[in-house]
Amino acid sequence: MQFVEDHIATAVSHDIPVWDVDPYDVEILKNPVPFYAELRERGAFVYIPRYAMLACGRFDETREVFSDWERFVSSRGVGLIDFSVAKPWRAPSIVLEVDPPYHTRTRTVIARALSPRAVSELKDSFAAEAEKLVDELLEIGEFDAVGDLSEAFPVKVFPAAVGLQEINKRALVDYGAVGFNALGPDNELRRTGWAKASEIVPWITAQCKREALLPAGFGATIYAAADAGEITEEEAGMLVRSLLSAGVDTTVTGIGNTIWCLAENPGEFEKLKADPKLARPAFEEALRYTSPVHSFCRTASLDTAVNGIAIPKDTKILCVLGSANLDERKWQRANRYEIERKPVGHLALGVGIHGCVGQNVARAEAEAVFTVIAKKVGAIELVDAPTWRPNNAIHALDSMRVRFLKH
Ligand code: OVM
């Protein structure tokens, strides 16, 4: 057997177009849209020799691979490393990187902690925090929309909602980035991330313990499931780790990318100001348009076919969600940000049994932020060109100096 990037290099059909591209090239990670367009153009699947993997970026096939957990498993990792042949950087997530039937048990517990009802109880405090922050930013006038707003807000409200007593902004944001960079190949981003892990991981691990958590919050609900015998104490800690892995950078990026969309499309921002109820649809459309999680892998558990294209057992498949969300076959005026679109079915939050379990929380955070922005901010002006922060799985801004003008 041949191994490339710690997975099995399968002998894929000669009918699949070969594309000698590096999807993890820093220039592509910073500006992925031309890569997405060429990926869709070349075929439903392409074979990428340097990583010995398939990639897909058309909507229908990406959705099929992503949602069929039996043929395209997550238990062998959702990055390039195949956990059946190599050891991951940390113990696998017990919800993301597992399959049913085990997955069903952990997913049930974490879904309960993040239920619509649990999230609705946070609405007022999210709104109050968003108002406070936006008022401060309006006073300052000019600021970095990444550090001062899109990182500041989730870091203020989410760890508190989990029940953390201690908040370390850098550790929380960097832990997510390390986890998402770990999904890529053995490149500079993944190595730099792992080098940072030794400082961050002990702090994160300590926060996941029962004693570190407040008696009310998402974490306490998870530990209550351990008390009820549904999961073990150790599994409860691992599910809190999942919250801290997946709950910060994702919402930071979703909020930041939405501000970018509104700043770049003042006509759409005018529509939001005229109807603050468009706060959620404006966020949803930004998820489709910018795909904060640009790609995740699956591994074929058997010889199979998608749309008539043969895929051998053990093949790693890069599912380019960012491309599927811009596929003209699926979306009218796919390359435009239109807040009234209501892009039902986009893949930015995944689909199927592994679909984002925190999406209620993410939407509640975004609704709080963009409702108050709609009501209080008259204009969002870019001070200079925003820059992007390359990551092997996340499409996020690095910095974005903006001015908020009062209504
Ligand atoms: C996890 C997890 C879930 C989603 C994304 C993610 C690093 C991690 O369960 O730890 O990204």
Residues whose N, C-alpha, C, O or C-beta is under 5 A from the ligand:
A	BS01	OVM	S93 V95 L96 G176 G179 F180 R241 S242 S245 A246
